[in-house]
Amino acid sequence: MQADSLDIHQRLATARLPALPQVLLELMALCDRDDVGMAEIGEVVAKDAGVAARVVGIANSPCYRPGRGLESIGQCLAVLGTTTVRRLALNQSVAELFGRFQKPGNYDPRYFWFRGLTVAVTARELAVKLGYRNPDEAYLAGLLHDVGQLALLAAAPDRYLPIFRNRAGEHERLRQEQAAFGLTHVEAGAWLAERWNLHAIFVDSIRYHHESLERAREAHPLVQIVLLANLFNAPSQAEFNVGEADLAADLAFWHLDIPQALALLETAQNEARAIAAELGIEPPPQAADPLADAPDPGADAELADAVSQRLEGMLAEPEGGETEARDDAMLDLLRGATILFGASGSALFLPAGDTLCWRKVHGGDERGAEIRIDPASAQSRIALAYRGRIGLSGHAPQTDNIADAQVLRLLGGDRLLCLPLAFEGRALGALAVALDLATVEHFARKQALLVAFAREAGKRMGLAARQDEQIAAARREAAQRQELHARKLVHEAGNPLGVIRNYLSVLRQQVANQDQARADFDLIEEELRRVGRILQQMRQPAPDADAPRAAPATRVNVNALIDETVRFCRLGKQELIGIEVKFSPATDVPPVTTEPDKLKQILTNLVFNAAEAQRGKGSISLATAWWRAGQDRHTLEITVADDGPGLPGSVVENLYQPLPSTKGDGHAGLGLSIVAGLVEELGGSLQCNSGPAGTRFKILLPMSGHAV
């Protein structure tokens, strides 16, 4: 990009902020290790303003930002993750190496780096001393306080280097910056911080760090801290523009004195020297000329070797996306566009029927998903990209496609870059990236890069889609095998059930004169029929969760059903022998339209679970009630309570989730999850209250089809 082709703001927008090779080397080495936590990575990021600025800018971009400004390096790293940080470090390293060949002159980066580090440490120590709530934020603000200088060096090195090395003082430097660029480095830094969506107070700490101490008294504490930290690290006392007595009087406002300021400065410089020693960097001399020394050629060579090895490693890796879900691939694609293009926003358009639809992956305006684009449109750049052409929308409003213009406004930007996504000759979709004018010009001559990015993105999407298809096919095959196995089990279970029924018929004839025995046989036979019906359900595929359920058609006397269920439980559960089971039916409960088998299954599970919890003693109480829940709406309540030890908290909190048994047999937690699911299928709700004094379940079912 030619220096005069865009104004300074546009050049700042695309400038790659330089970083020390030693810091980039350490960061890449850490990110290659599996045993490193974010705290260690954060310590390295905090050593260099260029690296920190890149991390902060990406973490606060629309694709990552959680809706609020991130206030520390730790927060930014937590949002990005190790993989993204590793990619950023490699990206920054490549830019740093190639940038060496494009700069018209060299400067010693140690001068800027060391001063930024000492200001950051001073700001952190001041924050602690003054009781500021977030010392980490103060450190980051101090590290980035002169990021405008770094950006101007990157954007216009030929014009800014003479100003940067000016030794007449900060105020003279500010005057020269204003004359040369129409803005100062503090304004440039604040402008960048606003682009990174940082909090307005953080932005102001950059904007006002050269203000007077008198004016700073009314500023936010963070602004005061960064201003003081910058002042304490001034190259000479002359830059204070006050005498020692005046300085002492000003510092008294913050309950500080000159000896304390000097002690803070010494602490900061010692820590910065220790960090430099860790990186193998010789700190610059006190009166260093920023142009006196060229960058360390040894460090550059080591960085070049490290970048080369990692790029070769990336080429040797299995093709990306082979084990990646399609949604993950799409999110990774959007974030990759943010890193590469510095996009203000991006969107994926995928085919859905005969239109292209905005596929929402991560946040964004929900109304955007309502936009539909004709894939055959000759005006839409998004549609043309879907058909294989890279395009740019937004440069001629009178001819723009309306849908494209709406997408651009929703994403925010000056132009909409539209890239095709294809794999093995098949169109998969289109990527729309919102860019500012500076970025558009920056990539205007990099068609090969755009083609390569689109090709790689399409490959990732295609491989991920193929993986999803393979997983779906495997699941269908597994479901078919399971269904066949269930059919075999049902068939085999039918034989012993038939034998049992026949034997019951023989026994019934032998006790024909015993009324109680006949009633017990009737109950057992009915339960066998219910088991048969449950087994028959296994022969049918599982219903779609979203499919409407058939309305139950059986009128049930709920009190009689509960009484019958209690009798069955007494016959079928040995633990109930020593337990008192009480049923208190409401006398006026009308017949209810429901599914009796499911209701029996619910009650049986609850009574059996209560019996197992009681361990052969105590009591179980069942009761019914009903009430009006609104006009023409009534609710049936069935209560099952015990005085046992109560349920484990994990079971109560996850009633609707299958759980491993707490009794060692694999069915207790599962039984309760089945109960919850069956109640939901009946259109009701399940309430549970459990504690040391016992457990109480309430089943609330809608009542319909009866006269009140």
LINQUI-V855009 format. One record per backbone hydrogen bond with DSSP energy under -1.0 kcal/mol. NH is the residue of the N-H (numbers start at 1). CO is the residue of the C=O. Records with the same first field share a line. If there is no record, write none. Layout:
NH->CO  CO
This chain:
5->2
11->7
12->8
13->9
24->20
25->21
26->22
27->23
28->24
29->25
30->26
31->27
32->28
33->30
41->37
42->38
43->39
44->40
45->41
46->42
47->44
48->45
52->48
53->49
54->50
55->51
56->52
57->53
58->54
59->55
60->56
61->58
64->61
65->61
76->72
77->73
78->74
79->75
80->76
81->77
85->81
86->82
87->83
88->84
89->85
90->86
91->87
92->88
93->89
94->90
95->91
96->92
97->93
98->94
99->95
100->96
102->99
103->99
108->290
111->108
113->109
114->110
115->111
116->112
117->113
118->114
119->115
120->116
121->117
122->118
123->119
124->120
125->121
126->122
127->123
128->124
129->125
130->126
132->127
138->134
139->135
140->136
141->137
142->138
143->139
144->140
147->144
149->146
150->146
151->147
152->148
153->149
154->150
155->151
156->152
160->156
161->157
164->160
165->161
166->163
173->169
174->170
175->171
176->172
177->173
178->174
179->175
180->176
181->177
182->178
188->184
189->185
190->186
191->187
192->188
193->189
194->190
195->191
196->192
197->194
198->193
203->199
204->200
205->201
207->203
208->204
211->208
216->212
218->215
219->216
224->220
225->221
226->222
227->223
228->224
229->225
230->226
231->227
232->228
233->229
234->231
239->236
240->237
241->238
247->243
248->244
249->245
250->246
251->247
252->248
253->250
254->251
255->252
256->251
261->257
262->258
263->259
264->260
265->261
266->262
267->263
268->264
269->265
270->266
271->267
272->268
273->269
274->270
275->271
276->272
277->273
278->274
279->275
281->276
288->285
292->289
300->296
301->297
302->298
303->299
304->300
305->301
306->302
307->303
308->304
309->305
310->306
311->307
312->308
313->309
314->310
315->311
316->312
322->319
324->321
329->325
330->326
331->327
332->328
333->329
334->330
335->331
336->332
337->333
338->334
339->335
340->336
341->337
342->338
344->434
347->432
349->430
350->357
352->355
355->352
356->373
357->350
359->348
368->365
369->366
370->367
371->368
373->356
377->374
384->380
385->381
386->382
387->383
388->385
389->384
391->418
393->416
399->396
405->401
406->402
407->403
408->404
409->405
410->406
411->407
412->408
414->435
415->435
416->393
417->433
418->391
419->431
421->429
423->426
426->423
428->421
429->421
430->349
431->419
432->347
433->417
434->345
435->415
440->436
441->437
442->438
443->439
446->443
450->446
451->447
452->448
453->449
454->450
455->451
456->452
457->453
458->454
459->455
460->456
461->457
462->458
463->459
464->460
465->461
466->462
467->463
468->464
469->465
470->466
471->467
472->468
473->469
474->470
475->471
476->472
477->473
478->474
479->475
480->476
481->477
482->478
483->479
484->480
485->481
486->482
487->483
488->484
489->485
490->486
491->487
492->488
493->489
494->490
497->493
498->494
499->495
500->496
501->497
502->498
503->499
504->500
505->501
506->502
507->503
508->504
509->505
510->506
511->507
512->509
514->511
518->514
519->515
520->516
521->517
522->518
523->519
524->520
525->521
526->522
527->523
528->524
529->525
530->526
531->527
532->528
533->529
534->530
535->531
536->532
537->533
539->536
540->537
547->544
556->592
558->556
561->557
562->558
563->559
564->560
565->561
566->562
567->563
568->564
569->565
570->566
571->567
572->568
573->569
576->573
577->574
579->576
580->618
582->620
584->622
589->586
592->556
594->554
599->595
600->596
601->597
602->598
603->599
604->600
605->601
606->602
607->603
608->604
609->605
610->606
611->607
612->608
613->609
614->610
615->611
620->580
621->641
622->582
623->639
624->584
625->637
627->635
629->633
633->630
635->627
636->701
637->625
638->699
639->623
640->697
641->621
642->695
643->619
652->648
653->649
657->654
671->667
672->668
673->669
674->670
675->671
676->672
677->673
678->674
679->675
680->676
681->677
682->678
683->680
684->679
685->700
687->698
689->696
691->694
694->691
696->689
697->640
698->687
699->638
700->685
701->636
703->634
